[in-house]
Amino acid sequence: MAELGNHDMNAVTYDDVHVDFTWEEWTLLDPSQKNLYKDVMLETYNNLIIIGYSWEDHHVEEHYQSSRRHVR
């Protein structure tokens, strides 16, 4: 097995940190759980930005709109 460089072993992917709910799952959450989700995901996105994560391969706007639909 080939050794991975230190960077590769510690690489973070969007899928590693993104949490998504189906509409059915979302409707089962109470307001405090929805707020916690929002806070955690905002902090996660901010942390990814701080470490220089590239968003070009992901549909961030699509996920943002999806998250906003859930909040309503």
Contacts in CASP RR format, 6 or more apart in sequence:
PFRMAT RR
TARGET T0000
AUTHOR 0000-0000-0000
METHOD contacts of the structure
MODEL  1
MAELGNHDMNAVTYDDVHVDFTWEEWTLLDPSQKNLYKDVMLETYNNLII
IGYSWEDHHVEEHYQSSRRHVR
12 48 0 8 1.000
12 51 0 8 1.000
12 53 0 8 1.000
14 48 0 8 1.000
14 53 0 8 1.000
14 55 0 8 1.000
14 57 0 8 1.000
14 58 0 8 1.000
17 44 0 8 1.000
17 48 0 8 1.000
18 41 0 8 1.000
18 44 0 8 1.000
18 63 0 8 1.000
19 37 0 8 1.000
19 40 0 8 1.000
19 41 0 8 1.000
20 63 0 8 1.000
20 66 0 8 1.000
21 29 0 8 1.000
21 37 0 8 1.000
21 70 0 8 1.000
23 70 0 8 1.000
26 34 0 8 1.000
26 70 0 8 1.000
29 37 0 8 1.000
34 70 0 8 1.000
34 71 0 8 1.000
38 67 0 8 1.000
38 71 0 8 1.000
41 67 0 8 1.000
END
